[in-house]
Amino acid sequence: MEFTNDARKELFWIAYNRAYGLTDFNIHNTLLKRHEFRKQTILDDETLTNDEKAHAIKLLNRDFDYDRIMSAEGSERTTRICENCQEECVAITYCECCIRNYLKSNFSNWTSGDNKIDDLIRKCQMETVRPNKIIEWIPYDSLQNIQHFAEGGYSKIYTADFIGGFYYDWDSDEKRLKKGSTCEVVLKSLNVENADRRWFKESKSHLSISVKWVDVVRCFGMTKNPSGTYMLVMDKMNIDLRNFLYQNHTKITWKRRISIAFDIVHALHRIHSENAIHRDLHSGNILELNERFFIGDLGFCGPASKPFNSVYGNLPYIAPEVLIAKETTTFASDIYSVGILMWEISSGRPPFNNCSHDYDLVMKIVNGSRPKIVSGTPLKYKELMEQCWDADPTKRPKINFLKAEMEELNTSWFYDENQEQIISDDDNKSIYSDYYESRKYYTTSTSSIYQFGTYSEPKNALERGIIINF
């Protein structure tokens, strides 16, 4: 849908996301009940035009189909026989079997030049669950106006125009997938010229998650530049969390902050459900689009090789047990990173923004130092945050528990119209001051290799009889 201006587009997505935020899973305890509630919420929304309501309902219907396909709730995973392919399918507004058959019929029309990559993309296509979440091989000449954008850890980031755009809908009458118009995309180089074992394992994880779940940054597929470097072709997002917080801190309510934290937890739940670990969560790879936040940089987070007994990541977000090289990254170390992100969301400040990222900071983290909790932080939010950054990884919440708790907190704040507090003017001035002060120590939101040596066992500050806060 074409919006008349950016303000209308913003209002539309606020209303659309509000329908999801208001959904109480205790009351609307089936997929159908949740779907009907969201549709009615949209229809009752006086900020939307009739055309915008119709478009929102169309999107909700497609989401409902997707939810039914992905649902583990057996009674709600009802099927039908498609009138076109005569196969058993779940979706109503499209047929996932028709889409897969269409993609399969085109296997001979493209190749990456590498059999393993071809097989990976074909496997992803045969697992397609919705028409706008399709992985494909994208010829490099389909990408124009390629511009270097940034250095992202151990990869390079470019922007480009994707000529012809991505698949977005299934045309039941013409029995084909439809593409949109030319769109802006991001290219991420993978820093490999050959599909070696490690690279292939990580690319498989990334693409397999992206093709299934809408909570991670959308990947349209892969390409290869003339020099032989493979690249991911991804959705172009608006802004990362670090800069979003800085630019908008004067107007972000606690309701919005909790919603952002919930988006992150929900996305991480999807990643962990695939038995995958992110390994490098920080505010530079949490990205916003259409009033929602998504996790990016899945899998391709580190260098192909690093020194023995070293750590790769963004230091303030790395769990203490990983810093001392007692453990590699785990589900629990991802949860630790969430705790630090929750603090950053609550404060608007980069964590440990007044410290150099060096041995001294590592010692402080291992000895229990955590950022100072912001005055006025909701009690439940504070408790979850502290559980997430506990020094003992076995005491951190599992992702299922954390998702359920954040879901409940998010819903309660959506329903309470009084929960619109913003950070005070004094705190805003402090954020500005801290942000600029941090530039002395912290000049990038990307990750690096750290190698410091050995340390004592990580402890919470109170276990040592001291309180250390920054």
JOLIN-V952559 format. One record per residue. N is the residue number from 1. RES is the residue in one letter. PSI is psi in degrees with one decimal (* if undefined). Layout:
n=[N/N]
res=[RES/RES]
psi=[PSI/PSI]
//
This chain:
n=[1/2/3/4/5/6/7/8/9/10/11/12/13/14/15/16/17/18/19/20/21/22/23/24/25/26/27/28/29/30/31/32/33/34/35/36/37/38/39/40/41/42/43/44/45/46/47/48/49/50/51/52/53/54/55/56/57/58/59/60/61/62/63/64/65/66/67/68/69/70/71/72/73/74/75/76/77/78/79/80/81/82/83/84/85/86/87/88/89/90/91/92/93/94/95/96/97/98/99/100/101/102/103/104/105/106/107/108/109/110/111/112/113/114/115/116/117/118/119/120/121/122/123/124/125/126/127/128/129/130/131/132/133/134/135/136/137/138/139/140/141/142/143/144/145/146/147/148/149/150/151/152/153/154/155/156/157/158/159/160/161/162/163/164/165/166/167/168/169/170/171/172/173/174/175/176/177/178/179/180/181/182/183/184/185/186/187/188/189/190/191/192/193/194/195/196/197/198/199/200/201/202/203/204/205/206/207/208/209/210/211/212/213/214/215/216/217/218/219/220/221/222/223/224/225/226/227/228/229/230/231/232/233/234/235/236/237/238/239/240/241/242/243/244/245/246/247/248/249/250/251/252/253/254/255/256/257/258/259/260/261/262/263/264/265/266/267/268/269/270/271/272/273/274/275/276/277/278/279/280/281/282/283/284/285/286/287/288/289/290/291/292/293/294/295/296/297/298/299/300/301/302/303/304/305/306/307/308/309/310/311/312/313/314/315/316/317/318/319/320/321/322/323/324/325/326/327/328/329/330/331/332/333/334/335/336/337/338/339/340/341/342/343/344/345/346/347/348/349/350/351/352/353/354/355/356/357/358/359/360/361/362/363/364/365/366/367/368/369/370/371/372/373/374/375/376/377/378/379/380/381/382/383/384/385/386/387/388/389/390/391/392/393/394/395/396/397/398/399/400/401/402/403/404/405/406/407/408/409/410/411/412/413/414/415/416/417/418/419/420/421/422/423/424/425/426/427/428/429/430/431/432/433/434/435/436/437/438/439/440/441/442/443/444/445/446/447/448/449/450/451/452/453/454/455/456/457/458/459/460/461/462/463/464/465/466/467/468/469/470]
res=[M/E/F/T/N/D/A/R/K/E/L/F/W/I/A/Y/N/R/A/Y/G/L/T/D/F/N/I/H/N/T/L/L/K/R/H/E/F/R/K/Q/T/I/L/D/D/E/T/L/T/N/D/E/K/A/H/A/I/K/L/L/N/R/D/F/D/Y/D/R/I/M/S/A/E/G/S/E/R/T/T/R/I/C/E/N/C/Q/E/E/C/V/A/I/T/Y/C/E/C/C/I/R/N/Y/L/K/S/N/F/S/N/W/T/S/G/D/N/K/I/D/D/L/I/R/K/C/Q/M/E/T/V/R/P/N/K/I/I/E/W/I/P/Y/D/S/L/Q/N/I/Q/H/F/A/E/G/G/Y/S/K/I/Y/T/A/D/F/I/G/G/F/Y/Y/D/W/D/S/D/E/K/R/L/K/K/G/S/T/C/E/V/V/L/K/S/L/N/V/E/N/A/D/R/R/W/F/K/E/S/K/S/H/L/S/I/S/V/K/W/V/D/V/V/R/C/F/G/M/T/K/N/P/S/G/T/Y/M/L/V/M/D/K/M/N/I/D/L/R/N/F/L/Y/Q/N/H/T/K/I/T/W/K/R/R/I/S/I/A/F/D/I/V/H/A/L/H/R/I/H/S/E/N/A/I/H/R/D/L/H/S/G/N/I/L/E/L/N/E/R/F/F/I/G/D/L/G/F/C/G/P/A/S/K/P/F/N/S/V/Y/G/N/L/P/Y/I/A/P/E/V/L/I/A/K/E/T/T/T/F/A/S/D/I/Y/S/V/G/I/L/M/W/E/I/S/S/G/R/P/P/F/N/N/C/S/H/D/Y/D/L/V/M/K/I/V/N/G/S/R/P/K/I/V/S/G/T/P/L/K/Y/K/E/L/M/E/Q/C/W/D/A/D/P/T/K/R/P/K/I/N/F/L/K/A/E/M/E/E/L/N/T/S/W/F/Y/D/E/N/Q/E/Q/I/I/S/D/D/D/N/K/S/I/Y/S/D/Y/Y/E/S/R/K/Y/Y/T/T/S/T/S/S/I/Y/Q/F/G/T/Y/S/E/P/K/N/A/L/E/R/G/I/I/I/N/F]
psi=[136.9/122.6/149.4/-29.9/173.7/-31.8/-41.0/-40.5/-42.9/-43.3/-40.5/-49.1/-29.7/-45.8/-42.5/-47.1/-29.1/-38.1/-35.2/-41.8/-31.6/-8.4/117.9/111.4/-18.0/-33.7/-50.9/77.6/14.3/162.2/-41.8/-43.5/-41.1/-40.6/-45.9/-38.6/-44.7/-40.7/-44.1/-37.0/-41.8/-45.8/-30.4/-6.5/113.8/-7.1/-13.8/145.4/168.1/-40.1/-39.4/-37.9/-42.3/-40.8/-41.4/-42.0/-39.4/-43.4/-40.1/-40.1/-40.4/-38.7/-38.8/-42.7/-46.0/-45.7/-38.2/-39.7/-42.1/-9.2/140.3/-0.6/98.3/-43.5/-22.1/-7.6/57.4/151.9/167.4/165.5/119.9/131.5/-16.6/-59.4/-10.5/19.1/160.6/122.9/170.3/-43.5/152.9/-42.8/-10.6/174.8/115.3/-28.1/-40.8/-41.8/-46.4/-40.3/-39.0/-45.6/-40.3/-37.5/-16.5/6.4/-37.9/-5.8/0.6/159.0/147.0/-14.8/-1.9/120.4/-38.3/-39.8/-41.7/-46.2/-38.7/-47.5/-41.6/-40.2/-44.4/-40.7/-34.2/-5.3/11.1/134.5/-11.6/151.0/-19.2/17.4/62.8/131.0/134.3/161.6/125.7/112.9/139.4/-29.6/-2.9/-4.7/125.3/168.3/45.6/125.2/134.6/133.3/-46.2/167.0/122.5/86.4/-112.8/33.8/167.5/142.6/134.7/156.9/155.1/164.5/124.3/102.3/125.6/-21.2/-169.5/164.5/137.6/-16.0/158.7/125.7/104.5/-31.4/-46.5/-7.1/51.4/159.5/141.9/141.0/157.5/-147.5/174.3/135.8/159.9/137.3/170.0/135.2/130.6/113.7/145.5/0.7/33.3/146.3/-17.6/149.2/78.1/174.7/-47.4/-46.2/-42.9/-39.4/-43.2/-39.4/-36.4/-43.8/-46.8/-52.1/-36.6/-37.0/-43.3/-36.9/-20.7/-39.5/135.9/-3.5/-4.8/158.6/128.9/133.3/124.3/-22.0/-154.0/157.6/176.4/127.9/169.3/-22.6/-1.9/7.7/126.5/147.3/141.6/140.9/115.5/161.4/139.7/117.3/171.2/-48.1/152.7/164.2/-39.8/-51.1/-31.0/-45.7/-41.1/-43.1/-24.4/11.4/-26.2/-15.0/5.1/121.1/166.9/-33.6/-44.3/-40.0/-42.3/-38.7/-40.6/-45.8/-38.8/-42.0/-43.6/-46.2/-41.6/-43.2/-41.5/-33.7/-40.5/-43.4/-46.4/-30.6/-21.2/13.4/33.5/150.6/135.5/-49.4/-14.8/49.5/127.6/171.9/-9.2/-19.4/22.0/117.1/143.4/140.1/130.4/45.8/11.7/157.5/140.6/153.7/133.0/-173.7/48.0/124.7/-51.2/61.8/-11.9/176.5/160.1/-30.7/150.9/161.1/151.9/141.4/29.5/166.9/136.7/133.9/-167.0/106.7/-48.6/-17.0/-1.4/131.1/145.3/-36.3/-25.0/-37.9/-37.5/6.8/24.7/-34.6/154.6/178.3/142.0/177.5/-40.5/-33.5/-31.5/-41.9/-39.5/-45.8/-36.4/-41.6/-43.7/-39.6/-38.7/-39.7/-43.5/-39.9/-40.3/-31.0/-26.3/4.7/150.0/140.5/142.6/46.5/-5.7/21.5/144.2/147.9/84.2/-167.8/-40.5/-41.6/-40.3/-45.3/-40.4/-43.4/-45.9/-33.8/6.9/2.3/132.8/157.5/147.6/128.1/136.0/136.7/135.1/0.0/128.4/139.7/-47.5/-40.5/-45.2/-45.0/-43.9/-41.2/-46.0/-35.4/-39.7/-37.3/19.7/141.3/-28.3/112.2/-25.2/-16.6/-5.8/147.8/146.4/158.5/-33.7/-43.5/-45.4/-41.7/-45.1/-42.5/-41.8/-34.1/-44.9/-43.7/-43.8/-44.5/-42.2/-36.0/-29.5/-36.7/-23.0/105.3/-11.8/-8.7/62.6/24.1/143.3/164.6/141.1/163.0/-40.2/-41.6/-36.7/-43.8/-38.0/-37.9/-46.7/-48.5/-46.0/-37.1/-47.2/-36.6/-36.8/-21.1/-19.8/-29.0/-27.5/106.0/2.4/153.5/20.6/-180.0/162.8/172.6/134.1/139.4/105.0/-27.6/-149.3/155.3/171.7/172.8/139.0/141.7/152.1/149.9/-42.3/-25.0/-21.7/0.1/15.7/163.0/120.0/119.4/147.9/*]
//
